Amino acid sequence: MLQVAFGQRMLIYEGSSKKIYSGFDEDTLVVHFIGDGSTEVVRAKTSEALWLYLRGIGIDNGFVRGLNVREQLVKAVDIHPVFMTIHNISQIDLRTRLGIQEGTLFPNSLVEWRFRSKALDDPIVSREHITCFGWLQGNELDRMQAIGVRANDVLRALFCCLGLRIASIELEFGICNNQLILTGELSPRTIKYWDDDRHTTMLENTVYQVLQDIPIKNIRSTYG
């Protein structure tokens, strides 16, 4: 893991869209969003609002508080080696892999598990892979799926009220203080929306434009 001193903080990770620094103590980290000057601000604000919204309905997560328009304080979490993608509407990925027509609305959430590996492009794996290789136990996957499906359902309803339809969402999990919690990021990087006019996945830049003005204050109003 990369560790570089930066002022009084230690740079732990640097990617194309964010940097992660050491926090104020061993139990926290600082996430710094990177962008073109405006997208990272929208990502940070959206992520903060959604984490607080989920916490308000009883779904625990790693968000602590916003530090400024581009940075958040989060819990240091032991991240699981697998994450889930939940599909609500078929997109180009499912059409390419399985021949499912784009725009197909699924009657129930379709959950796919992925092994966290940039070198392998986060391959899809089965529950049998996960348990056989000792990454996680079956009961842990059950808990993750229950939490993930609930979070997906809640956020789908929320964004439906804001005029957006969630096509798919990526959710990461980890352990903090012996408790399973959601972690990672909730933003246009991990939530894909369906464009009814173009009949395809909404372009990320379009999502940023939509989120920039209205949704944040509407989301905040729901949790006071």
Secondary structure by P-SEA (a helix, b strand, c coil): cbbbbccccccccccccccccccccccbbbbbbbccccaaaaaaaaaaaaaaaaaaacccccccccccccbbbbcccccccbbbbbbccccaaaaaacccccccccccbbbbbbccccccccccccaaaaaaaccccaaaaaaaaaaaaaaaaaaaaaaaaacccccbbbbbbbbcccbbbbbcccccccbbbbbccccccccaaaaaaaacccaaaaaaaaac
